[in-house]
């Protein structure tokens, strides 16, 4: 008998996400970067020179984790912090040339991994999966916003 939790959509989504991360981690290991670090590096490659708070929002990380990740990326020479002339209490985060080069290597690896996971899916199934995941995320965001407004 299969445990009921195995049929829970939340459990299934979480499990699939963890397995995808585990697979991607094995591909990123030779580059000495985690998927969590890469997600921040990739966001920065898309929007360089933003403040740490905005980067945390874009990468969906809390401030404590963002600080830890940036410390690690900075030690590796992949990002740099600079003073924010508009707000002395914050820093602007910049991707370095080395960071951009690594991101350019990792981006096609991520695509290859995702493509291999989607192998056997039709274009329609993939489009439906994207649509459904987007709907779930949007609904969760609405519910979170409603909860925050009532507190």
N, C-alpha and C positions, 0 to 999 in steps of 0.2 A: 504494500500500500504506500503510495506517494504521500509524503507530508503535505498538508494543506498549504503551507507557506510557499512551497514550490510552484503553486498556481497563482500566487499573489503577483499582480503586475508590478508593484513596487519592488518586491524581492527580485523578480525576473529582470527588471531594468537595472537594478543595482548590480546584480550578478553579471549581466552582460557587460556593463560598464567596467566592472573590476577585471573581468577576463580580457577585455580589449586593452585596458591599461597594462595588464600583465604582459600581454603579447608585445605591445609597443615598447614597454620597458626593456624587454630582451633585445630589441633592435637598437635602442638608444644607449644601452650599456657600454658599448665600445667607445662612445663619444663622451662618457662620464657626465651624462646629464639625465635627470629624471623627467618623466612626462609632465610633472607639476612645474618644474623649472622651465621646460620647453614651452608650456602654454603661456607663461609670462613673457618669455623671450619672443615668441611668435606675435603676441599682442603688441609688444613694443616695436617689432619690425613693421607692423601695420601702422602704428601711430607713435612715432618716436618723439621723445621730449615732453611727455605728459607728466603730470605730477603723480606721486605715489598713490594718493587716494583714488584718483581717476583710473589709474592702472589696475588697482585692486578691484574696482567695480567692473572694469572691462574683462579682467581675467577671472572674475567671480571668486576672489580670495578675500579672507578677512585681513585686517590690517596687521595683525601679529604674524600670520603666515606670510604675508607679502614682504614684511621686513626681513623675515628669515630667508625667504627665497632670494630676495635682492642681495642680501649679504653673501649668499652662496654664489650667485651669478657674478657679483662684483669681484669676489676672490678669484674666480676663474677668468676674469678679464673680459667678460661678455657684456657687461653693462657698466655704466658710470653714473654717479649722482652728481648733480650740480645745484648750486643755490638757485632758488626761484626768485628773480628780481621783483616779481609782483607780490610775493608772499614769503617773507623771511622764515616763516615757520615750516615751510615745505621745501621739498627737493624736486627737481625735474630729473627724470630717469631717461638716459640715452643708451641706445644699443651701440656697442663698439663695432668696429670693422670686423673683428674676430667673431663677435656675436652674430652679426649679419651673415657672415660666411657659414657659421655653424647652422644657423636657421635655414640657409639655402640648401644645405646638405640634408637636414632633418625633414624638411617639408615634403620632398618627394618620397621619403621613407614612410612618413605617416600616410601619404596617399596610397602607397603600395600596400600597406597593412590593411587599410580600410577597404581598398578594392578587393583584396584577397578575402576579407570577411564577407563582402557582399557578392562574392562569386556565386553564381547560381540564382541570384535575385534578378528578376526582369527589371527593365527600366521603370515600369509602372510600380512594381513592388518597392523599389528604392525610393521613388517619388512619394509613394504612400507612407513609407516609414518616416521619411523626413517631415511630411505634413503632420503625421500623428504625433511625432516627438515634439514638433513645434507647438501643436495644440496643447499637449500636456504641459509643456513649459509655460506657455502663456496663461493657462488656467491656474497653475501653481502660483505664478506671479500675482495674478488677480487675488487669489485667496490669501496670500501672504500680505499683500497691500491692505486688504480688508481687515485682516487681523491686527495689523499695525495701527490702522486708523481707529479701531475700537478699543485699543489699550490706553 
